[in-house]
């Protein structure tokens, strides 16, 4: 996997893509997609802080499988000179896919994610969201971390080149 593609994908998510689409599974096993704020870490794990009452929290207690993805316009240097099957007359959009397993964060981890992400966003001038204190976060919000199992990057290489890799499960019981 190209270090350049990895760096470009991380920068794209953090600086351009904005919201993520998050797909989880309901009680009947059906995929449910939602647009939400989600933060991609350097190791491609994904952090979220959601209202504790959100249905997604209960869904993930029963089925922890998640797909987070960020998509956007093709890179300025994108080309599609050799379409494999159909020539759509378009260049390749940028998409970052992270398939993994969600785990609930404890109250300290949730507070750390909320505090750190809020500080970065407010420093960048994004000040419309209310500032919440620790008691509010502990009472009303739940943190989640998606531990990546498979990552795929499209639109960050040459032409239609894509990059996919698996990550080994992390041991959390030590």
Contact map, one row per residue, 1 for C-alpha under 8 A:
111011000000000000000000000000000000000000000000000000000000000000000000000000000000000000000000000000000000000000000000000000000000000000000000000000000000000000110000000000
111111000000000000000000000000000000000000000000000000000000000000000000000000000000000000000000000000000000000000000000000000000000000000000000000000000000000000000000000000
111111100000000000000000000000000000000000000000000000000000000000000000000000000000000000000000000000000000000000000000000000000000000000000000000000000000000000000000000000
011111110000000000000000000000000000000000000000000000000000000000000000000000000000000000000000000000000000000000000000000000000000000000000000000000000000000000000000000000
111111111000000000000000000000000000000000000000000000000000000000000000000000000000000000000000000000000000000000000000000000000000000000000000000000001001100000000000000000
111111111100000000000000000000000000000000000000000000000000000000000000000000000000000000000000000000000000000000000000000000000000000000000000000000001001000000000000000000
001111111110000000000000000000000000000000000000000000000000000000000000000000000000000000000000000000000000000000000000000000000000000000000000000000000000000000000000000000
000111111111000000000000000000000000000000000000000000000000000000000000000000000000000000000000000000000000000000000000000000000000000000000000000000000001000000000000000000
000011111111100000000000000000000000000000000000000000000000000000000000000000000000000000000001000000000000000000000000000000000000000000000000000000001001000000000000000000
000001111111110000000000000000000000000101000000000000000000000000000000000000000000000000000000000000000000000000000000000000000000000000000000000000000000000000000000000000
000000111111111100000000000000000000000000000000000000000000000000000000000000000000000000000000000000000000000000000000000000000000000000000000000000000000000000000000000000
000000011111111110000000000000000000000000000000000000000000000000000000000000000000000000000000000000000000000000000000000000000000000000000000000000000000000000000000000000
000000001111111111000000000000000000000100000000000000000000000000000100000000000000000000000001000000000000000000000000000000000000000000000000000000000000000000000000000000
000000000111111111000000000000000000001100000000000000000000000000000000000000000000000000000000000000000000000000000000000000000000000000000000000000000000000000000000000000
000000000011111111000000000000000000000000000000000000000000000000000000000000000000000000000000000000000000000000000000000000000000000000000000000000000000000000000000000000
000000000011111111000000000000000000000000000000000000000000000000000001000000000000000000000000000000000000000000000000000000000000000000000000000000000000000000000000000000
000000000001111111110000000000000000000000000000000000000000000000000111000000000000000000000000000000000000000000000000000000000000000000000000000000000000000000000000000000
000000000000111111110000000000000000100000000000000000000000000000000100000000000000000000000000000000000000000000000000000000000000000000000000000000000000000000000000000000
000000000000000011111000000000000011110000000000000000000000000000000100000000000000000000000000000000000000000000000000000000000000000000000000000000000000000000000000000000
000000000000000011111100000000000011110000000000000000000000000000011110000000000000000000000000000000000000000000000000000000000000000000000000000000000000000000000000000000
000000000000000000111110000000001111000000000000000000000000000000011100000000000000000000000000000000000000000000000000000000000000000000000000000000000000000000000000000000
000000000000000000011111000000001111000000000000000000000000000001111000000000000000000000000000000000000000000000000000000000000000000000000000000000000000000000000000000000
000000000000000000001111100000111100000000000000000000000000000001110000000000000000000000000000000000000000000000000000000000000000000000000000000000000000000000000000000000
000000000000000000000111110000111000000000000000000000010011001111100000000000000000000000000000000000000000000000000000000000000000000000000000000000000000000000000000000000
000000000000000000000011111111110000000000000000000000000011001011000000000000000000000000000000000000000000000000000000000000000000000000000000000000000000000000000000000000
000000000000000000000001111111110000000000000000000000000010001000000000000000000000000000000000000000000000000000000000000000000000000000000000000000000000000000000000000000
000000000000000000000000111111000000000000000000000000000010010000000000000000000000000000000000000000000000000000000000000000000000000000000000000000000000000000000000000000
000000000000000000000000111111000000000000000000000000000000000000000000000000000000000000000000000000000000000000000000000000000000000000000000000000000000000000000000000000
000000000000000000000000111111100000000000000000000000000000000000000000000000000000000000000000000000000000000000000000000000000000000000000000000000000000000000000000000000
000000000000000000000000111111110000000000000000000000000000000000000000000000000000000000000000000000000000000000000000000000000000000000000000000000000000000000000000000000
000000000000000000000011110011111000000000000000000000000000000000000000000000000000000000000000000000000000000000000000000000000000000000000000000000000000000000000000000000
000000000000000000000011110001111100000000000000000000000000000000000000000000000000000000000000000000000000000000000000000000000000000000000000000000000000000000000000000000
000000000000000000001111000000111110000000000000000000000000000000000000000000000000000000000000000000000000000000000000000000000000000000000000000000000000000000000000000000
000000000000000000001110000000011111000000000000000000000000000000000000000000000000000000000000000000000000000000000000000000000000000000000000000000000000000000000000000000
000000000000000000111100000000001111100000000000000000000000000000000000000000000000000000000000000000000000000000000000000000000000000000000000000000000000000000000000000000
000000000000000000111100000000000111110000000000000000000000000000000000000000000000000000000000000000000000000000000000000000000000000000000000000000000000000000000000000000
000000000000000001110000000000000011111000000001000000000000000000000000000000000000000000000000000000000000000000000000000000000000000000000000000000000000000000000000000000
000000000000000000110000000000000001111100000111100000000000000000000000000000000000000000000000000000000000000000000000000000000000000000000000000000000000000000000000000000
000000000000010000000000000000000000111110000111000000000000000000000000000000000000000000000000000000000000000000000000000000000000000000000000000000000000000000000000000000
000000000100110000000000000000000000011111011110000000000000000000000000000000000000000000000000000000000000000000000000000000000000000000000000000000000000000000000000000000
000000000000000000000000000000000000001111111110000000000000000000000000000000000000000000000000000000000000000000000000000000000000000000000000000000000000000000000000000000
000000000100000000000000000000000000000111111000000000000000000000000000000000000000000000000000000000000000000000000000000000000000000000000000000000000000000000000000000000
000000000000000000000000000000000000000011111000000000000000000000000000000000000000000000000000000000000000000000000000000000000000000000000000000000000000000000000000000000
000000000000000000000000000000000000000111111100000000000000000000000000000000000000000000000000010000000000000000000000000000000000000000000000001100100000000000000000000000
000000000000000000000000000000000000000111111110000000000000000000000000000000000000000000000000010000000000000000000000000000000000000000000000111100000000000000000000000000
000000000000000000000000000000000000011110011111000000000000000000010000000000000000000000000000000000000000000000000000000000000000000000000000111100000000000000000000000000
000000000000000000000000000000000000011110001111100000000000000000000000000000000000000000000000000000000000000010000000000000000000000000000011110000000000000000000000000000
000000000000000000000000000000000000111000000111110000000000000000000000000000000000000000000000000000000000000010000000000000000000000000000011100000000000000000000000000000
000000000000000000000000000000000000010000000011111000000000000000000000000000000000000000000000000000000000010011000000000000000000000000001111000000000000000000000000000000
000000000000000000000000000000000000000000000001111101000000000000000000000000000000000000000000000000000000000000000000000000000000000000001111000000000000000000000000000000
000000000000000000000000000000000000000000000000111111000000000000000000000000000000000000000000000000000000000000000000000000000000000000011100000000000000000000000000000000
000000000000000000000000000000000000000000000000011111001000000000000000000000000000000000000000000000000000000000000000000000000000000000011100000000000000000000000000000000
000000000000000000000000000000000000000000000000001111101000000000000000000000000000000000000000000000000000000000000000000000000000000000011000000000000000000000000000000000
000000000000000000000000000000000000000000000000011111111100000000000000000000000000000000000000000000000000000000000000000000000000000000000000000000000000000000000000000000
000000000000000000000000000000000000000000000000000011111110000000000000000000000000000000000000000000000000000000000000000000000000000000000000000000000000000000000000000000
000000000000000000000001000000000000000000000000000001111111000000000000000000000000000000000000000000000000000000000000000000000000000000000000000000000000000000000000000000
000000000000000000000000000000000000000000000000000111111111100000000000000000000000000000000000000000000000000000000000000000000000000000000100000000000000000000000000000000
000000000000000000000000000000000000000000000000000001111111110000000000000000000000000000000000000000000000000000000000000000000000000000000000000000000000000000000000000000
000000000000000000000001111000000000000000000000000000111111111100000000000000000000000000000000000000000000000000000000000000000000000000000000000000000000000000000000000000
000000000000000000000001100000000000000000000000000000011111111110000000000000000000000000000000000001100000000000000000000000000000000000000000000000000000000000000000000000
000000000000000000000000000000000000000000000000000000001111111100000000000000000000000000000000000000000000000000000000000000000000000000000000000000000000000000000000000000
000000000000000000000000001000000000000000000000000000000111111100000000000000000000000000000000000000000000000000000000000000000000000000000000000000000000000000000000000000
000000000000000000000001110000000000000000000000000000000011111110000000000000000000000000000000000000000000000000000000000000000000000000000000000000000000000000000000000000
000000000000000000000001000000000000000000000000000000000011111111000000000000000000000000000000000011100000000000000000000000000000000000000000000000000000000000000000000000
000000000000000000000001100000000000000000000000000000000001001111100000000000000000000000000000001111000000000000000000000000000000000000000000000000000000000000000000000000
000000000000000000000111100000000000000000000000000000000000000111110000000000000000000000000000001111000000000000000000000000000000000000000000010000000000000000000000000000
000000000000000000000111000000000000000000000000000000000000000011111000000000000000000000000000111100000000000000000000000000000000000000000000000000000000000000000000000000
000000000000000000011110000000000000000000000100000000000000000001111100000000000000000000000000111000000000000000000000000000000000000000000000000000000000000000000000000000
000000000000000000011100000000000000000000000000000000000000000000111110000000000000000000000011110000000000000000000000000000000000000000000000000000000000000000000000000000
000000000000100011111000000000000000000000000000000000000000000000011111000000000000000000000011100000000000000000000000000000000000000000000000000000000000000000000000000000
000000000000000010010000000000000000000000000000000000000000000000001111100000000000000000001111000000000000000000000000000000000000000000000000000000000000000000000000000000
000000000000000110000000000000000000000000000000000000000000000000000111110000000000000000001110000000000000000000000000000000000000000000000000000000000000000000000000000000
000000000000000000000000000000000000000000000000000000000000000000000011111000000000000000001100000000000000000000000000000000000000000000000000000000000000000000000000000000
000000000000000000000000000000000000000000000000000000000000000000000001111101000000000000111100000000000000000000000000000000000000000000000000000000000010000000000000000000
000000000000000000000000000000000000000000000000000000000000000000000000111111000000000000001100000000000000000000000000000000000000000000000000000000000011000000000000000000
000000000000000000000000000000000000000000000000000000000000000000000000011111000000000000000000000000000000000000000000000000000000000000000000000000000000000000000000000000
000000000000000000000000000000000000000000000000000000000000000000000000001111100000000000000000000000000000000000000000000000000000000000000000000000000000000000000000000000
000000000000000000000000000000000000000000000000000000000000000000000000011111110000000000110000000000000000000000000000000000000000000000000000000000000010011000000000000000
000000000000000000000000000000000000000000000000000000000000000000000000000011111000000000110000000000000000000000000000000000000000000000000000000000000000011100000000000000
000000000000000000000000000000000000000000000000000000000000000000000000000001111110000001110000000000000000000000000000000000000000000000000000000000000000001100000000000000
000000000000000000000000000000000000000000000000000000000000000000000000000000111110000000000000000000000000000000000000000000000000000000000000000000000000001000000000000000
000000000000000000000000000000000000000000000000000000000000000000000000000000011111000000000000000000000000000000000000000000000000000000000000000000000000001000000000000000
000000000000000000000000000000000000000000000000000000000000000000000000000000011111111000000000000000000000000000000000000000000000000000000000000000000000000100000000000000
000000000000000000000000000000000000000000000000000000000000000000000000000000000111111000000000000000000000000000000000000000000000000000000000000000000000000000000000000000
000000000000000000000000000000000000000000000000000000000000000000000000000000000011111000000000000000000000000000000000000000000000000000000000000000000000000000000000000000
000000000000000000000000000000000000000000000000000000000000000000000000000000000011111100000000000000000000000000000000000000000000000000000000000000000000000000000000000000
000000000000000000000000000000000000000000000000000000000000000000000000000000000011111111000000000000000000000000000000000000000000000000000000000000000000000000000000000000
000000000000000000000000000000000000000000000000000000000000000000000000000000000000011111000000000000000000000000000000000000000000000000000000000000000000000000000000000000
000000000000000000000000000000000000000000000000000000000000000000000000000000000000001111100000000000000000000000000000000000000000000000000000000000000000000000000000000000
000000000000000000000000000000000000000000000000000000000000000000000000000000010000001111110000000000000000000000000000000000000000000000000000000000000000000000000000000000
000000000000000000000000000000000000000000000000000000000000000000000000010001110000000011111000000000000000000000000000000000000000000000000000000000000000001000000000000000
000000000000000000000000000000000000000000000000000000000000000000000000010001110000000001111100000000000000000000000000000000000000000000000000000000000110001100000000000000
000000000000000000000000000000000000000000000000000000000000000000000011111000000000000000111110000000000000000000000000000000000000000000000000000000000110000000000000000000
000000000000000000000000000000000000000000000000000000000000000000000011111000000000000000011111000000000000000000000000000000000000000000000000000000001111000000000000000000
000000000000000000000000000000000000000000000000000000000000000000001111000000000000000000001111100000000000000000000000000000000000000000000000000000001110000000000000000000
000000001000100000000000000000000000000000000000000000000000000000001110000000000000000000000111110000000000000000000000000000000000000000000000000000111100000000000000000000
000000000000000000000000000000000000000000000000000000000000000000111100000000000000000000000011111000000000000000000000000000000000000000000000000000111000000000000000000000
000000000000000000000000000000000000000000011000000000000000000000111000000000000000000000000001111100000000000000000000000000000000000000000000000111110000000000000000000000
000000000000000000000000000000000000000000000000000000000000000011110000000000000000000000000000111110000000000000000000000000000000000000000000000111100000000000000000000000
000000000000000000000000000000000000000000000000000000000000000011100000000000000000000000000000011111000000000000000000000000000000000000000000011111000000000000000000000000
000000000000000000000000000000000000000000000000000000000000000111000000000000000000000000000000001111100000000000000000000000000000000000000000011110000000000000000000000000
000000000000000000000000000000000000000000000000000000000001000111000000000000000000000000000000000111110000000000000000000000000000000000000001111000000000000000000000000000
000000000000000000000000000000000000000000000000000000000001000100000000000000000000000000000000000011111000000000000000000000000000000000000001111000000000000000000000000000
000000000000000000000000000000000000000000000000000000000000000000000000000000000000000000000000000001111100000000000000000000000000000000000111100000000000000000000000000000
000000000000000000000000000000000000000000000000000000000000000000000000000000000000000000000000000000111111110000000000000000000000000000000111100000000000000000000000000000
000000000000000000000000000000000000000000000000000000000000000000000000000000000000000000000000000000011111110000000000000000000000000000000010000000000000000000000000000000
000000000000000000000000000000000000000000000000000000000000000000000000000000000000000000000000000000001111111000000000000000000000000001000110000000000000000000000000000000
000000000000000000000000000000000000000000000000000000000000000000000000000000000000000000000000000000001111111100000000000000000000000000000000000000000000000000000000000000
000000000000000000000000000000000000000000000000000000000000000000000000000000000000000000000000000000001111111110000000000000000000000000000010000000000000000000000000000000
000000000000000000000000000000000000000000000000100000000000000000000000000000000000000000000000000000001111111111000000000000000000000011000111000000000000000000000000000000
000000000000000000000000000000000000000000000000000000000000000000000000000000000000000000000000000000000011111111100000000000000000010011000000000000000000000000000000000000
000000000000000000000000000000000000000000000000000000000000000000000000000000000000000000000000000000000001111111110000000000000000000000000000000000000000000000000000000000
000000000000000000000000000000000000000000000011100000000000000000000000000000000000000000000000000000000000111111111000000000000000000000000010000000000000000000000000000000
000000000000000000000000000000000000000000000000100000000000000000000000000000000000000000000000000000000000011111111100000000000000000000000000000000000000000000000000000000
000000000000000000000000000000000000000000000000000000000000000000000000000000000000000000000000000000000000001111111110000000000000000000000000000000000000000000000000000000
000000000000000000000000000000000000000000000000000000000000000000000000000000000000000000000000000000000000000111111111000000000000000000000000000000000000000000000000000000
000000000000000000000000000000000000000000000000000000000000000000000000000000000000000000000000000000000000000011111111100000000000000000000000000000000000000000000000000000
000000000000000000000000000000000000000000000000000000000000000000000000000000000000000000000000000000000000000001111111110000000000000000000000000000000000000000000000000000
000000000000000000000000000000000000000000000000000000000000000000000000000000000000000000000000000000000000000000111111111000000000000000000000000000000000000000000000000000
000000000000000000000000000000000000000000000000000000000000000000000000000000000000000000000000000000000000000000011111111100000000000000000000000000000000000000000000000000
000000000000000000000000000000000000000000000000000000000000000000000000000000000000000000000000000000000000000000001111111111100000000000000000000000000000000000000000000000
000000000000000000000000000000000000000000000000000000000000000000000000000000000000000000000000000000000000000000000111111111100000000000000000000000000000000000000000000000
000000000000000000000000000000000000000000000000000000000000000000000000000000000000000000000000000000000000000000000011111111000000000000000000000000000000000000000000000000
000000000000000000000000000000000000000000000000000000000000000000000000000000000000000000000000000000000000000000000001111111000000000000000000000000000000000000000000000000
000000000000000000000000000000000000000000000000000000000000000000000000000000000000000000000000000000000000000000000000111111100000000000000000000000000000000000000000000000
000000000000000000000000000000000000000000000000000000000000000000000000000000000000000000000000000000000000000000000000111111111000000000000000000000000000000000000000000000
000000000000000000000000000000000000000000000000000000000000000000000000000000000000000000000000000000000000000000000000110011111100000000000000000000000000000000000000000000
000000000000000000000000000000000000000000000000000000000000000000000000000000000000000000000000000000000000000000000000000001111100000000000000000000000000000000000000000000
000000000000000000000000000000000000000000000000000000000000000000000000000000000000000000000000000000000000000000000000000001111110000000000000000000000000000000000000000000
000000000000000000000000000000000000000000000000000000000000000000000000000000000000000000000000000000000000000000000000000000111111000000000000000000000000000000000000000000
000000000000000000000000000000000000000000000000000000000000000000000000000000000000000000000000000000000000000000000000000000001111100000000000000000000000000000000000000000
000000000000000000000000000000000000000000000000000000000000000000000000000000000000000000000000000000000000000000000000000000000111110110000000000000000000000000000000000000
000000000000000000000000000000000000000000000000000000000000000000000000000000000000000000000000000000000000000000000000000000000011111110000000000000000000000000000000000000
000000000000000000000000000000000000000000000000000000000000000000000000000000000000000000000000000000000000001000000000000000000001111111000000000000000000000000000000000000
000000000000000000000000000000000000000000000000000000000000000000000000000000000000000000000000000000000000000000000000000000000000111111100000000000000000000000000000000000
000000000000000000000000000000000000000000000000000000000000000000000000000000000000000000000000000000000000000000000000000000000001111111111000000000000000000000000000000000
000000000000000000000000000000000000000000000000000000000000000000000000000000000000000000000000000000000000011000000000000000000001111111111100000000000000000000000000000000
000000000000000000000000000000000000000000000000000000000000000000000000000000000000000000000000000000000010011000000000000000000000011111111100000000000000000000000000000000
000000000000000000000000000000000000000000000000000000000000000000000000000000000000000000000000000000000000000000000000000000000000001111111000000000000000000000000000000000
000000000000000000000000000000000000000000000000001110000000000000000000000000000000000000000000000000000000000000000000000000000000000111111100000000000000000000000000000000
000000000000000000000000000000000000000000000000111110000000000000000000000000000000000000000000000000000000000000000000000000000000000111111110000000000000000000000000000000
000000000000000000000000000000000000000000000000111100001000000000000000000000000000000000000000000000011010010000000000000000000000000011011111000000000000000000000000000000
000000000000000000000000000000000000000000000011110000000000000000000000000000000000000000000000000000011110110010000000000000000000000000001111100000000000000000000000000000
000000000000000000000000000000000000000000000011110000000000000000000000000000000000000000000000000001111000010000000000000000000000000000000111110000000000000000000000000000
000000000000000000000000000000000000000000001111000000000000000000000000000000000000000000000000000001111000000000000000000000000000000000000011111000000000000000000000000000
000000000000000000000000000000000000000000001110000000000000000001000000000000000000000000000000000111100000000000000000000000000000000000000001111100000000000000000000000000
000000000000000000000000000000000000000000011100000000000000000000000000000000000000000000000000000111100000000000000000000000000000000000000000111110000000000000000000110000
000000000000000000000000000000000000000000011100000000000000000000000000000000000000000000000000011110000000000000000000000000000000000000000000011111100000000000000010000000
000000000000000000000000000000000000000000000000000000000000000000000000000000000000000000000000011110000000000000000000000000000000000000000000001111100000000000000111100000
000000000000000000000000000000000000000000000000000000000000000000000000000000000000000000000000011100000000000000000000000000000000000000000000000111110000000000011110000000
000000000000000000000000000000000000000000010000000000000000000000000000000000000000000000000001111000000000000000000000000000000000000000000000000111111000000000011110000000
000000000000000000000000000000000000000000000000000000000000000000000000000000000000000000000001110000000000000000000000000000000000000000000000000001111100000001111000000000
000011001000000000000000000000000000000000000000000000000000000000000000000000000000000000000111100000000000000000000000000000000000000000000000000000111111000001110000000000
000000000000000000000000000000000000000000000000000000000000000000000000000000000000000000011111000000000000000000000000000000000000000000000000000000011111100111100000000000
000000000000000000000000000000000000000000000000000000000000000000000000011001000000000000011110000000000000000000000000000000000000000000000000000000001111111111000000000000
000011011000000000000000000000000000000000000000000000000000000000000000001000000000000000000100000000000000000000000000000000000000000000000000000000001111110011000000000000
000010000000000000000000000000000000000000000000000000000000000000000000000000000000000000000000000000000000000000000000000000000000000000000000000000000111111111000000000000
000000000000000000000000000000000000000000000000000000000000000000000000000001100000000000000000000000000000000000000000000000000000000000000000000000000011111110000000000000
000000000000000000000000000000000000000000000000000000000000000000000000000001111100000000110000000000000000000000000000000000000000000000000000000000000010111110000000000000
000000000000000000000000000000000000000000000000000000000000000000000000000000110010000000010000000000000000000000000000000000000000000000000000000000000110111111000000000000
000000000000000000000000000000000000000000000000000000000000000000000000000000000000000000000000000000000000000000000000000000000000000000000000000000000111111111100000000000
000000000000000000000000000000000000000000000000000000000000000000000000000000000000000000000000000000000000000000000000000000000000000000000000000000011111100111110000000000
100000000000000000000000000000000000000000000000000000000000000000000000000000000000000000000000000000000000000000000000000000000000000000000000000000011100000011111000000000
100000000000000000000000000000000000000000000000000000000000000000000000000000000000000000000000000000000000000000000000000000000000000000000000000001111000000001111100000000
000000000000000000000000000000000000000000000000000000000000000000000000000000000000000000000000000000000000000000000000000000000000000000000000000001110000000000111110000000
000000000000000000000000000000000000000000000000000000000000000000000000000000000000000000000000000000000000000000000000000000000000000000000000000011100000000000011111000000
000000000000000000000000000000000000000000000000000000000000000000000000000000000000000000000000000000000000000000000000000000000000000000000000000111100000000000001111100000
000000000000000000000000000000000000000000000000000000000000000000000000000000000000000000000000000000000000000000000000000000000000000000000000000010000000000000000111110000
000000000000000000000000000000000000000000000000000000000000000000000000000000000000000000000000000000000000000000000000000000000000000000000000001010000000000000000011111000
000000000000000000000000000000000000000000000000000000000000000000000000000000000000000000000000000000000000000000000000000000000000000000000000001000000000000000000001111100
000000000000000000000000000000000000000000000000000000000000000000000000000000000000000000000000000000000000000000000000000000000000000000000000000000000000000000000000111111
000000000000000000000000000000000000000000000000000000000000000000000000000000000000000000000000000000000000000000000000000000000000000000000000000000000000000000000000011111
000000000000000000000000000000000000000000000000000000000000000000000000000000000000000000000000000000000000000000000000000000000000000000000000000000000000000000000000001111
000000000000000000000000000000000000000000000000000000000000000000000000000000000000000000000000000000000000000000000000000000000000000000000000000000000000000000000000001111
